[in-house]
Amino acid sequence: MPTRTRFTTWRPLATAVITLLVAAFLTPAAAHGAPRESRPVYSYGDAVREAVWVDTGLDADGDGRTDRVAVDIVRPREPAAEGRKVPVILDASPYYSCCGRGNEGQLKTYDAAGNVVQMPLFYDNYFVPRGYAVVGVDLAGTGRSDGCEDVGGRFEVRSAKAVVDWLNGRAKAYTTRTGRTTTRASWTNGATGMIGKSWDGTIANAVAATGVRGLRTIVPIAAISSWYDYYFAQGAPLYDSGPDALAEYVTAPDARARCTAVQRRLVDEAPRTGDLTSLWAERDYVRDARKVRASVFLVHGLQDLNVRTKNFGQWWDALAKNGVERKIWLSQTGHVDPFDFRRAAWVDTLHRWFDHELLGYDNGIDREPMADVERHPDQWVTSTVWPPHGAQPVTLRPAVGDRPGVGALGLRKGTGSAAFTDDPRRDETDWAASVDAPTPDKAGFVTGALGRDLRLSGSSQVTVTATPTTATAHLSAVLVDLGPDTIRDYAASGEGITTLPERSCWGESTAGDSACFKETKARTADVGATVVSRGWADLGTYADPGKGVPLTPGRAYTITLDLAATDHVVPAGHRLALIVAGTDKDLIDPPADTATLTVDLARTSARVPFVGGAKAFAAATAGSHRAATAPRTAPPAGDGAPRSALRLP
């Protein structure tokens, strides 16, 4: 709940009583049983604020000395004075100086002594009074840190891992950036949780994948699990720039001149062909999921078109395979922090998660449902596990329909073919809006109206056999819920939220660091269709997803596209569509040629995870009939905002 005003004038007797209660409460084996919740019993205004520079053991910039990364610390003063050690909440970011954090773009600010005054976001305001230290790390080459920013590579990951090592007594830190006076983290017990949205959360994934001891939990929000899958989809480029542009954007001015060699590698080893290289292999954290010791509380927007949802799906599956303790929230938003779409529940849940994972409190959060899923704006459901028990992949097959140019979708194998011509001016919303009409830019296949609800949960695959007319071709495959709905308007600015002028407070404030943040509300759109899941590929990667080759016009090629993880219920009365097309405008870049592709329906299929499997699909479509033509409302409404030239994770 938001912070309430408290009395600050205490009588001596009351002070003594409170002191005794606090001491009893914070003792692990208190007389009245183990605590279940940390309470705001420490002074935020009197908190210790200090900076140290941790030695990474690397020399990325080649200046002959090992790099040091800046670590800003806010921690309660009282525990150290009483001989108690505190756990740490750590957010490692490249954005603290250049770009800001959170919905209000907060930057770190400092006093004359160089100690942090404003630590962005609410974590310090809320958790420091509850007995946690909050640590903000400037990643290598950014802010006040040495080294070079290499966008998810060894220098960046080691710069954050070194801080976890220092907190656990395994690395060296200094009181200044260039001095020789060392300092120890004697005030912490080493139990560390990493948190962060987007790039920050990506670093949490990456550090967890090193298996570093002392990292107890991570909370990655809208985070990347493989940098290749941030920039490419099976060889098809998702953005018109590479990691060098990101590095240039966040690198500290004093680091640019000394980091030219690192910058050059980001260009030379990340070719725009989409080929997998050693640079991308180094930035694939999924392959090291077996090393993860930390628990994971994952949050992602199902309509996130920045860090697309394949990133969370493959990470989640790898963690599950390796028995990692997990929890997940899936919203209808785009690239949005849960603080801005479900604030009260988020603060409460995060509080209980950290209490359980870092303080060891038995508060029952580990026995609650694993997943929270936003089904409609601000309407949430839970699942005991995710994907839910009973979710099984079902093979759906496209077929020629009863009208020219409008195909059918069902369990029976189809025959014949469908053709389309790539049109880079069109996107998935255009295809969905015209699915009941023959158009030259897509091939669409639709079920009849469902007789009962049908839930998709997990990751899908679409296998396409297509014959191109050109030497290059890109493919898109999308699953669409055809029917009216009100959704979060993820295509608008705010990506599903509207920021309000009113503020609510979450923790304690100081003159330089307010705990009060602007409120938000859901921004919604009424639509006639909703894109449920998407996938893209360069057809030239048909034989090897890591290397594209020129195509032979007139030859048939078979390729399997990975569609993004999702959780969606297609309601009774709606229809499910599979659309296969070329360039998805603004979501993948077009190929060199404008291809016409002929799809062999007998050798094309989709593997879709339905709760209840094939029986559920058959029951939902039994006796189904073609509904009236769907409204030509493009999902979602959006506001015409163009995609930025440089997308920031």
C-alpha positions as CSV (number, residue, x, y, z in Angstrom):
1,M,0.0,0.0,0.0
2,P,1.1,3.6,-0.4
3,T,3.1,5.1,2.4
4,R,0.9,6.8,5.0
5,T,1.8,9.8,7.1
6,R,3.3,8.8,10.4
7,F,3.7,10.7,13.7
8,T,7.3,11.9,14.2
9,T,7.0,13.1,17.8
10,W,7.4,10.2,20.3
11,R,7.3,10.3,24.1
12,P,10.3,8.6,25.8
13,L,8.3,5.6,27.0
14,A,6.9,5.0,23.6
15,T,10.4,5.1,22.1
16,A,11.6,2.5,24.5
17,V,8.7,0.2,23.7
18,I,9.2,0.6,20.0
19,T,12.9,-0.2,20.3
20,L,12.1,-3.4,22.2
21,L,9.5,-4.4,19.6
22,V,11.9,-3.7,16.7
23,A,14.7,-5.7,18.3
24,A,12.3,-8.7,18.8
25,F,10.9,-8.4,15.4
26,L,14.2,-8.4,13.6
27,T,15.6,-11.3,15.6
28,P,15.3,-14.5,13.4
29,A,14.0,-16.5,16.3
30,A,11.8,-13.9,17.9
31,A,9.8,-14.9,21.0
32,H,6.6,-14.8,19.1
33,G,7.8,-16.8,16.1
34,A,9.7,-16.1,13.0
35,P,8.8,-12.8,11.2
36,R,6.8,-12.9,8.0
37,E,7.2,-9.4,6.7
38,S,10.0,-6.8,6.9
39,R,8.7,-3.5,8.3
40,P,9.8,0.1,7.7
41,V,11.6,0.5,11.1
42,Y,14.8,2.2,9.9
43,S,15.4,5.8,9.0
44,Y,15.7,6.5,5.3
45,G,16.8,10.1,6.0
46,D,19.7,8.8,8.1
47,A,20.7,6.1,5.7
48,V,24.4,5.6,4.7
49,R,25.1,6.9,1.2
50,E,28.4,5.9,-0.2
51,A,30.3,5.1,-3.4
52,V,32.9,2.5,-4.1
53,W,34.7,1.3,-7.2
54,V,34.9,-2.5,-7.7
55,D,37.8,-4.0,-9.6
56,T,36.5,-6.2,-12.5
57,G,39.9,-7.8,-13.1
58,L,39.6,-6.9,-16.8
59,D,41.3,-4.2,-18.9
60,A,38.7,-3.5,-21.6
61,D,40.1,-0.2,-22.6
62,G,43.7,-1.3,-22.8
63,D,45.1,1.4,-20.5
64,G,47.3,-1.0,-18.6
65,R,45.2,-1.1,-15.4
66,T,42.2,-3.2,-14.5
67,D,38.8,-1.5,-14.8
68,R,36.8,-0.3,-11.9
69,V,33.0,0.1,-11.9
70,A,31.1,2.7,-9.9
71,V,28.8,1.3,-7.2
72,D,26.4,3.6,-5.4
73,I,25.0,2.4,-2.1
74,V,22.1,3.4,0.1
75,R,21.8,1.3,3.2
76,P,20.2,1.6,6.6
77,R,22.6,3.0,9.3
78,E,21.2,1.2,12.3
79,P,21.9,-2.5,11.6
80,A,25.6,-2.0,11.2
81,A,25.8,-0.1,14.5
82,E,24.0,-3.1,16.1
83,G,26.2,-5.7,14.5
84,R,23.6,-6.9,12.0
85,K,24.2,-7.5,8.3
86,V,21.7,-6.7,5.6
87,P,20.8,-8.2,2.2
88,V,21.2,-6.3,-1.1
89,I,18.9,-5.3,-3.9
90,L,21.1,-4.5,-6.9
91,D,20.2,-2.8,-10.2
92,A,23.0,-2.7,-12.7
93,S,22.3,-0.3,-15.6
94,P,23.9,1.6,-18.5
95,Y,21.2,4.3,-18.2
96,Y,21.9,6.0,-14.9
97,S,23.7,9.0,-16.4
98,C,22.6,9.1,-20.1
99,C,18.9,8.2,-20.3
100,G,17.2,7.8,-17.0
101,R,15.2,5.0,-15.4
102,G,11.5,4.5,-15.0
103,N,8.4,6.2,-16.5
104,E,9.8,9.6,-15.4
105,G,13.3,9.1,-16.7
106,Q,15.1,9.6,-13.4
107,L,18.9,10.0,-13.3
108,K,21.3,9.5,-10.4
109,T,22.2,12.7,-8.7
110,Y,25.1,13.4,-6.4
111,D,26.2,15.7,-3.5
112,A,29.5,17.6,-3.4
113,A,31.3,14.6,-1.9
114,G,30.2,12.3,-4.8
115,N,27.6,10.3,-2.9
116,V,24.3,9.5,-4.4
117,V,21.4,11.8,-3.5
118,Q,18.7,10.5,-5.9
119,M,18.8,6.8,-6.6
120,P,16.2,6.3,-9.5
121,L,13.0,4.3,-8.9
122,F,11.3,3.4,-5.6
123,Y,13.5,0.5,-4.5
124,D,15.7,2.5,-2.1
125,N,12.8,4.6,-0.7
126,Y,10.8,1.5,0.0
127,F,13.3,-1.2,0.9
128,V,16.0,0.6,2.8
129,P,13.7,1.4,5.7
130,R,12.8,-2.3,5.7
131,G,16.4,-3.4,6.3
132,Y,17.8,-3.8,2.8
133,A,20.7,-2.1,1.0
134,V,20.0,-0.8,-2.5
135,V,22.9,-0.7,-4.9
136,G,23.0,1.0,-8.3
137,V,25.9,-0.1,-10.6
138,D,27.1,1.9,-13.6
139,L,27.9,-0.8,-16.1
140,A,31.4,-0.8,-17.6
141,G,32.0,2.2,-19.8
142,T,29.0,4.1,-18.6
143,G,28.4,6.7,-15.9
144,R,31.4,7.0,-13.5
145,S,32.8,3.5,-14.4
146,D,36.0,2.5,-16.2
147,G,36.1,0.0,-19.1
148,C,34.0,-0.3,-22.3
149,E,30.4,-1.0,-22.9
150,D,30.1,-4.1,-25.1
151,V,26.3,-4.6,-25.0
152,G,25.8,-7.8,-23.1
153,G,29.3,-9.2,-23.6
154,R,32.0,-10.2,-21.3
155,F,33.1,-6.7,-20.1
156,E,29.5,-5.7,-19.3
157,V,28.5,-8.9,-17.5
158,R,31.8,-9.2,-15.6
159,S,31.4,-5.6,-14.4
160,A,28.1,-6.5,-12.7
161,K,29.2,-10.0,-11.5
162,A,32.3,-8.4,-9.9
163,V,30.0,-6.4,-7.6
164,V,28.2,-9.6,-6.5
165,D,31.6,-11.1,-5.8
166,W,32.6,-8.0,-3.8
167,L,29.4,-8.2,-1.7
168,N,30.4,-11.8,-0.9
169,G,34.1,-11.0,-0.1
170,R,35.6,-12.4,-3.3
171,A,36.5,-9.1,-5.1
172,K,38.4,-5.9,-4.3
173,A,36.9,-2.4,-4.2
174,Y,38.3,1.0,-3.6
175,T,37.1,4.2,-2.0
176,T,37.9,6.2,-5.2
177,R,38.1,5.6,-8.9
178,T,41.9,5.8,-9.0
179,G,43.1,5.5,-5.4
180,R,44.7,2.6,-3.5
181,T,42.5,2.6,-0.4
182,T,40.4,-0.6,-0.3
183,T,37.1,-1.1,1.3
184,R,35.1,-4.2,2.3
185,A,31.3,-4.8,2.3
186,S,31.3,-5.7,5.9
187,W,27.7,-4.5,6.3
188,T,26.1,-7.1,4.2
189,N,25.5,-10.8,4.5
190,G,26.1,-11.2,0.8
191,A,22.5,-12.3,-0.1
192,T,21.8,-10.4,-3.3
193,G,18.8,-10.0,-5.5
194,M,19.2,-8.3,-8.9
195,I,16.3,-6.4,-10.5
196,G,15.8,-4.3,-13.5
197,K,13.7,-3.5,-16.6
198,S,14.9,-4.2,-20.1
199,W,18.7,-3.8,-20.4
200,D,19.0,-3.8,-16.6
201,G,17.0,-7.0,-16.4
202,T,19.0,-8.5,-19.2
203,I,22.1,-8.1,-17.0
204,A,20.4,-9.8,-14.2
205,N,19.7,-12.8,-16.5
206,A,23.3,-12.7,-17.7
207,V,24.9,-12.6,-14.2
208,A,22.6,-15.4,-13.0
209,A,23.8,-17.5,-16.0
210,T,27.4,-17.2,-14.7
211,G,26.3,-19.2,-11.6
212,V,27.8,-16.7,-9.3
213,R,27.4,-17.6,-5.6
214,G,25.6,-15.1,-3.4
215,L,23.0,-14.1,-6.1
216,R,19.9,-15.5,-4.5
217,T,17.2,-14.2,-6.9
218,I,16.7,-12.1,-10.0
219,V,13.7,-10.1,-11.1
220,P,14.1,-9.5,-14.9
221,I,11.4,-7.2,-16.3
222,A,11.0,-7.2,-20.1
223,A,14.5,-8.6,-20.4
224,I,16.6,-10.1,-23.1
225,S,17.8,-13.7,-22.9
226,S,19.7,-13.8,-26.1
227,W,20.9,-10.6,-27.8
228,Y,20.8,-12.3,-31.2
229,D,17.0,-12.7,-30.7
230,Y,16.8,-9.0,-29.8
231,Y,18.3,-8.0,-33.2
232,F,17.2,-10.9,-35.5
233,A,14.5,-13.5,-36.0
234,Q,16.1,-16.5,-37.7
235,G,18.2,-14.2,-39.9
236,A,15.5,-11.6,-40.5
237,P,16.7,-8.2,-39.1
238,L,14.3,-6.7,-36.5
239,Y,16.1,-3.3,-36.4
240,D,18.1,-1.3,-38.9
241,S,21.0,-1.0,-36.5
242,G,23.2,-3.2,-34.4
243,P,24.8,-3.3,-30.9
244,D,27.4,-0.7,-31.9
245,A,24.6,2.0,-32.0
246,L,23.5,1.0,-28.5
247,A,27.0,1.2,-27.2
248,E,27.6,4.6,-28.7
249,Y,24.4,5.8,-27.2
250,V,25.2,4.9,-23.6
251,T,29.0,5.1,-23.4
252,A,30.3,7.8,-21.2
253,P,32.0,10.7,-23.1
254,D,35.4,10.0,-21.5
255,A,35.3,6.4,-22.6
256,R,34.5,6.8,-26.3
257,A,38.0,7.5,-27.4
258,R,39.6,4.6,-25.5
259,C,36.9,2.1,-26.5
260,T,37.3,2.2,-30.3
261,A,38.5,-1.4,-30.5
262,V,35.6,-2.7,-28.6
263,Q,33.2,-0.6,-30.7
264,R,34.8,-1.9,-33.9
265,R,34.2,-5.5,-32.8
266,L,30.5,-4.7,-32.3
267,V,30.4,-3.8,-35.9
268,D,32.6,-6.4,-37.5
269,E,31.3,-9.4,-35.6
270,A,27.6,-8.5,-35.8
271,P,27.0,-8.5,-39.5
272,R,23.6,-7.3,-40.8
273,T,23.3,-10.6,-42.7
274,G,21.8,-12.1,-39.6
275,D,24.4,-14.8,-39.4
276,L,25.2,-16.3,-36.0
277,T,28.7,-15.4,-34.9
278,S,30.9,-15.9,-31.8
279,L,29.8,-12.4,-30.7
280,W,26.1,-13.6,-30.5
281,A,27.1,-16.9,-28.9
282,E,28.8,-15.0,-26.1
283,R,25.5,-13.0,-25.6
284,D,23.2,-16.1,-25.5
285,Y,22.4,-16.6,-21.8
286,V,19.9,-19.4,-22.5
287,R,22.7,-21.9,-23.3
288,D,24.0,-21.3,-19.7
289,A,20.6,-21.7,-17.9
290,R,22.0,-24.9,-16.3
291,K,24.4,-22.7,-14.3
292,V,21.6,-20.6,-12.7
293,R,21.5,-20.9,-8.9
294,A,19.2,-17.9,-8.3
295,S,15.4,-18.1,-8.3
296,V,13.7,-16.0,-11.0
297,F,10.6,-13.8,-10.8
298,L,10.0,-12.9,-14.5
299,V,7.8,-10.1,-15.8
300,H,7.0,-9.5,-19.5
301,G,4.4,-7.7,-21.6
302,L,2.7,-10.1,-24.1
303,Q,2.6,-7.3,-26.6
304,D,6.2,-6.2,-26.1
305,L,7.5,-5.4,-29.6
306,N,10.8,-4.0,-28.3
307,V,12.1,-7.0,-26.3
308,R,9.9,-9.5,-28.1
309,T,8.4,-12.3,-26.1
310,K,10.6,-15.1,-27.6
311,N,13.2,-13.8,-25.2
312,F,11.1,-14.6,-22.1
313,G,9.7,-17.9,-23.6
314,Q,13.0,-19.6,-24.3
315,W,14.5,-18.4,-21.0
316,W,11.5,-19.6,-19.0
317,D,11.6,-23.0,-20.7
318,A,15.3,-23.4,-20.1
319,L,15.0,-22.5,-16.5
320,A,12.1,-25.0,-16.1
321,K,14.2,-27.7,-17.7
322,N,16.9,-27.1,-15.1
323,G,14.6,-27.0,-12.1
324,V,15.0,-23.3,-11.2
325,E,12.4,-21.9,-8.8
326,R,10.3,-19.5,-10.8
327,K,7.4,-17.0,-10.8
328,I,6.0,-15.1,-13.7
329,W,3.7,-12.1,-14.5
330,L,2.4,-11.6,-18.0
331,S,0.6,-8.4,-18.9
332,Q,-1.2,-7.1,-21.9
333,T,1.2,-4.2,-22.2
334,G,4.1,-3.5,-24.4
335,H,7.5,-2.6,-22.9
336,V,6.2,-1.4,-19.5
337,D,7.3,-1.9,-15.9
338,P,4.7,-3.5,-13.6
339,F,5.1,-0.4,-11.3
340,D,3.2,1.4,-14.0
341,F,0.5,-1.2,-14.8
342,R,-0.3,-2.9,-11.5
343,R,1.4,-0.8,-8.9
344,A,0.0,-1.7,-5.5
345,A,0.0,-5.5,-6.2
346,W,3.5,-5.2,-7.7
347,V,5.0,-3.5,-4.7
348,D,3.4,-5.9,-2.3
349,T,4.4,-9.0,-4.3
350,L,7.9,-7.8,-4.9
351,H,8.2,-7.0,-1.2
352,R,7.1,-10.5,-0.2
353,W,9.4,-12.1,-2.9
354,F,12.5,-10.3,-1.6
355,D,11.5,-11.1,2.0
356,H,11.2,-14.8,1.2
357,E,14.3,-15.0,-1.1
358,L,16.7,-12.7,0.7
359,L,15.6,-12.7,4.3
360,G,14.3,-16.2,4.4
361,Y,10.8,-15.3,5.7
362,D,8.2,-18.0,5.4
363,N,5.5,-15.8,4.0
364,G,3.9,-18.4,1.7
365,I,4.7,-16.7,-1.6
366,D,6.4,-19.9,-2.7
367,R,3.1,-21.8,-2.3
368,E,1.0,-19.3,-4.3
369,P,0.2,-19.7,-8.0
370,M,3.2,-19.5,-10.2
371,A,1.7,-17.2,-12.8
372,D,-0.4,-14.1,-12.9
373,V,-1.8,-13.3,-16.4
374,E,-3.7,-10.2,-17.5
375,R,-6.6,-11.4,-19.4
376,H,-8.3,-8.0,-20.0
377,P,-7.1,-4.6,-19.0
378,D,-6.6,-4.7,-15.2
379,Q,-8.3,-8.1,-15.0
380,W,-5.9,-10.8,-13.9
381,V,-6.1,-14.6,-13.5
382,T,-3.7,-17.0,-12.0
383,S,-2.2,-20.4,-12.9
384,T,-0.7,-22.9,-10.5
385,V,2.1,-23.5,-13.0
386,W,2.9,-21.9,-16.3
387,P,2.3,-23.1,-19.0
388,P,-0.6,-24.7,-17.2
389,H,-1.0,-28.4,-16.8
390,G,-2.7,-29.9,-19.9
391,A,-1.2,-27.4,-22.4
392,Q,-0.3,-29.6,-25.3
393,P,0.9,-28.8,-28.8
394,V,-1.7,-29.4,-31.5
395,T,-0.9,-29.5,-35.2
396,L,-3.2,-27.2,-37.2
397,R,-3.2,-27.4,-40.9
398,P,-4.2,-24.7,-43.5
399,A,-6.4,-25.7,-46.4
400,V,-8.2,-24.2,-49.3
401,G,-11.4,-22.5,-48.2
402,D,-14.8,-22.3,-49.6
403,R,-14.1,-18.9,-51.1
404,P,-11.2,-18.0,-53.4
405,G,-8.3,-16.5,-51.5
406,V,-9.7,-17.2,-48.0
407,G,-8.4,-20.4,-46.5
408,A,-9.5,-22.7,-43.7
409,L,-7.7,-23.9,-40.6
410,G,-8.3,-27.2,-38.8
411,L,-6.9,-30.6,-37.9
412,R,-7.1,-32.2,-41.4
413,K,-4.3,-32.0,-43.8
414,G,-4.9,-29.7,-46.7
415,T,-4.0,-29.8,-50.4
416,G,-3.3,-27.2,-53.0
417,S,-1.5,-23.9,-52.6
418,A,-1.8,-20.3,-51.7
419,A,0.4,-17.4,-53.0
420,F,1.2,-13.9,-51.9
421,T,3.6,-11.1,-52.9
422,D,5.7,-9.4,-50.2
423,D,4.5,-5.8,-49.6
424,P,6.7,-4.0,-47.1
425,R,4.0,-1.3,-46.8
426,R,1.7,-3.7,-45.0
427,D,1.8,-5.2,-41.5
428,E,0.1,-7.7,-39.3
429,T,-2.8,-5.4,-38.5
430,D,-3.5,-4.9,-42.2
431,W,-3.5,-8.6,-42.8
432,A,-5.8,-9.3,-39.8
433,A,-8.3,-6.6,-40.8
434,S,-8.6,-8.1,-44.4
435,V,-8.4,-11.8,-43.5
436,D,-11.9,-12.5,-44.9
437,A,-11.0,-11.1,-48.2
438,P,-8.4,-12.2,-50.8
439,T,-5.5,-9.7,-50.9
440,P,-2.2,-10.1,-52.7
441,D,0.0,-9.5,-49.7
442,K,-0.9,-12.5,-47.5
443,A,-2.3,-16.0,-47.2
444,G,-4.9,-16.3,-44.4
445,F,-6.5,-19.4,-42.9
446,V,-9.4,-19.2,-40.5
447,T,-11.4,-21.6,-38.2
448,G,-15.1,-21.2,-38.0
449,A,-16.6,-19.5,-35.0
450,L,-15.7,-21.3,-31.8
451,G,-18.4,-23.0,-29.8
452,R,-16.4,-22.6,-26.5
453,D,-13.4,-20.8,-25.2
454,L,-10.0,-22.0,-26.4
455,R,-6.8,-21.1,-24.4
456,L,-3.3,-20.9,-26.0
457,S,-0.4,-21.0,-23.6
458,G,3.2,-21.3,-24.4
459,S,5.3,-21.1,-27.6
460,S,4.1,-22.1,-31.1
461,Q,5.9,-23.1,-34.3
462,V,4.8,-22.7,-37.9
463,T,6.4,-24.8,-40.6
464,V,6.1,-23.4,-44.1
465,T,7.0,-24.9,-47.4
466,A,7.2,-22.1,-50.0
467,T,8.6,-21.5,-53.4
468,P,10.0,-18.0,-54.0
469,T,10.4,-16.1,-57.3
470,T,13.6,-14.3,-56.1
471,A,17.0,-15.0,-54.4
472,T,15.9,-13.4,-51.1
473,A,12.7,-13.6,-49.1
474,H,11.4,-13.0,-45.6
475,L,8.5,-14.7,-44.0
476,S,6.1,-13.7,-41.2
477,A,3.6,-15.9,-39.4
478,V,1.0,-14.6,-37.0
479,L,-1.8,-16.1,-35.0
480,V,-4.8,-13.8,-34.7
481,D,-8.0,-13.8,-32.5
482,L,-10.7,-12.6,-34.8
483,G,-13.5,-10.9,-32.8
484,P,-14.3,-7.7,-31.0
485,D,-12.5,-6.9,-27.8
486,T,-11.1,-4.1,-25.6
487,I,-7.4,-4.4,-25.1
488,R,-4.5,-2.3,-23.8
489,D,-3.5,-0.1,-26.7
490,Y,0.1,-1.4,-26.9
491,A,0.7,0.4,-30.2
492,A,0.1,3.9,-28.7
493,S,2.7,5.9,-26.9
494,G,2.9,4.5,-23.4
495,E,2.4,1.0,-24.8
496,G,-0.8,0.4,-22.8
497,I,-0.7,3.0,-20.1
498,T,-1.5,6.7,-19.7
499,T,0.6,8.7,-17.2
500,L,-1.5,10.9,-14.9
501,P,-0.5,14.1,-13.0
502,E,-1.4,12.7,-9.6
503,R,1.2,11.0,-7.5
504,S,1.3,8.2,-4.9
505,C,4.1,7.6,-2.5
506,W,5.9,4.3,-2.0
507,G,8.4,4.5,0.8
508,E,10.2,7.4,2.5
509,S,11.4,10.6,0.9
510,T,14.3,13.0,1.4
511,A,14.7,16.5,0.0
512,G,16.7,15.0,-2.9
513,D,14.9,11.8,-3.5
514,S,11.1,11.6,-3.5
515,A,9.2,8.4,-3.0
516,C,6.2,9.9,-4.9
517,F,5.6,8.9,-8.5
518,K,3.1,9.8,-11.1
519,E,0.1,7.5,-11.2
520,T,-1.0,5.7,-14.4
521,K,-4.1,4.0,-15.8
522,A,-4.7,1.6,-18.6
523,R,-4.9,3.0,-22.1
524,T,-7.4,0.9,-24.0
525,A,-8.5,0.3,-27.6
526,D,-11.6,-1.3,-29.0
527,V,-10.5,-3.7,-31.8
528,G,-11.9,-6.2,-34.2
529,A,-9.0,-8.6,-34.0
530,T,-6.0,-9.2,-31.7
531,V,-2.6,-10.5,-32.8
532,V,-1.8,-13.3,-30.3
533,S,1.7,-14.4,-31.4
534,R,4.2,-13.6,-34.1
535,G,7.3,-15.1,-35.7
536,W,9.6,-14.1,-38.5
537,A,12.4,-15.7,-40.6
538,D,14.7,-15.2,-43.6
539,L,13.8,-18.1,-45.9
540,G,17.5,-18.3,-46.7
541,T,18.1,-19.9,-43.3
542,Y,16.0,-22.9,-44.2
543,A,18.9,-25.3,-43.8
544,D,20.8,-23.6,-41.0
545,P,19.2,-21.0,-38.7
546,G,22.7,-19.5,-38.1
547,K,23.6,-18.8,-41.7
548,G,21.5,-17.6,-44.6
549,V,22.2,-18.5,-48.2
550,P,20.8,-17.2,-51.6
551,L,17.6,-18.9,-52.7
552,T,17.0,-20.6,-56.1
553,P,13.9,-19.1,-57.7
554,G,11.4,-21.8,-58.5
555,R,12.7,-24.2,-55.9
556,A,10.6,-25.2,-52.8
557,Y,12.1,-24.6,-49.3
558,T,10.8,-25.8,-46.0
559,I,11.5,-23.7,-42.8
560,T,10.1,-23.6,-39.3
561,L,9.4,-20.3,-37.7
562,D,9.5,-19.9,-33.9
563,L,6.5,-17.9,-32.7
564,A,6.7,-15.8,-29.5
565,A,5.4,-17.2,-26.2
566,T,1.9,-16.1,-25.3
567,D,-1.1,-16.8,-23.1
568,H,-4.4,-15.9,-24.6
569,V,-8.0,-17.1,-24.5
570,V,-9.9,-17.1,-27.8
571,P,-13.5,-16.7,-26.6
572,A,-16.5,-18.6,-27.9
573,G,-17.9,-16.9,-30.9
574,H,-14.5,-15.7,-32.1
575,R,-12.3,-17.3,-34.7
576,L,-8.6,-18.2,-34.8
577,A,-6.5,-17.3,-37.8
578,L,-3.1,-18.2,-39.1
579,I,-1.6,-15.7,-41.5
580,V,1.5,-16.3,-43.6
581,A,3.0,-13.2,-45.3
582,G,6.3,-11.4,-46.1
583,T,7.6,-8.3,-44.5
584,D,5.8,-7.3,-41.3
585,K,6.1,-3.5,-41.6
586,D,8.1,-1.9,-38.8
587,L,8.6,-5.3,-37.1
588,I,11.1,-6.8,-39.6
589,D,13.1,-5.1,-42.3
590,P,12.4,-6.1,-45.9
591,P,14.7,-8.3,-48.0
592,A,16.6,-7.1,-51.0
593,D,14.1,-8.5,-53.5
594,T,10.3,-8.3,-53.7
595,A,9.3,-12.0,-53.8
596,T,6.1,-13.8,-54.7
597,L,5.9,-17.0,-52.6
598,T,3.7,-20.0,-53.3
599,V,2.9,-22.0,-50.2
600,D,2.4,-25.7,-50.4
601,L,-0.5,-26.3,-48.0
602,A,0.1,-30.1,-47.7
603,R,3.6,-29.3,-46.3
604,T,2.6,-26.4,-44.1
605,S,1.4,-26.6,-40.5
606,A,1.3,-24.8,-37.1
607,R,2.1,-26.4,-33.8
608,V,0.0,-24.5,-31.2
609,P,-0.1,-25.3,-27.5
610,F,-3.8,-25.5,-26.4
611,V,-4.9,-26.2,-22.9
612,G,-6.6,-29.5,-23.3
613,G,-4.7,-30.4,-26.4
614,A,-6.4,-31.6,-29.6
615,K,-9.6,-32.6,-27.8
616,A,-10.1,-29.0,-26.6
617,F,-9.5,-27.7,-30.1
618,A,-11.8,-30.3,-31.7
619,A,-14.5,-29.5,-29.1
620,A,-14.2,-25.8,-29.6
621,T,-14.5,-26.1,-33.4
622,A,-17.1,-28.8,-33.6
623,G,-20.0,-27.7,-35.6
624,S,-18.4,-24.3,-36.1
625,H,-19.5,-22.1,-38.9
626,R,-18.1,-19.0,-40.6
627,A,-19.0,-15.9,-38.7
628,A,-19.8,-12.6,-40.3
629,T,-16.9,-10.8,-41.7
630,A,-14.7,-9.3,-39.0
631,P,-14.8,-5.6,-38.5
632,R,-12.0,-3.9,-40.4
633,T,-10.6,-2.3,-37.2
634,A,-6.9,-2.6,-37.2
635,P,-5.6,-4.0,-33.9
636,P,-4.8,-2.0,-32.0
637,A,-5.7,1.7,-32.5
638,G,-2.3,3.2,-31.8
639,D,-1.6,6.9,-32.3
640,G,0.5,6.9,-35.4
641,A,3.7,7.3,-33.5
642,P,6.6,6.2,-35.8
643,R,9.1,3.6,-34.6
644,S,12.2,5.4,-33.3
645,A,15.4,5.1,-35.3
646,L,17.2,3.6,-32.3
647,R,15.1,1.3,-30.1
648,L,16.4,1.1,-26.6
649,P,16.0,-2.1,-24.6
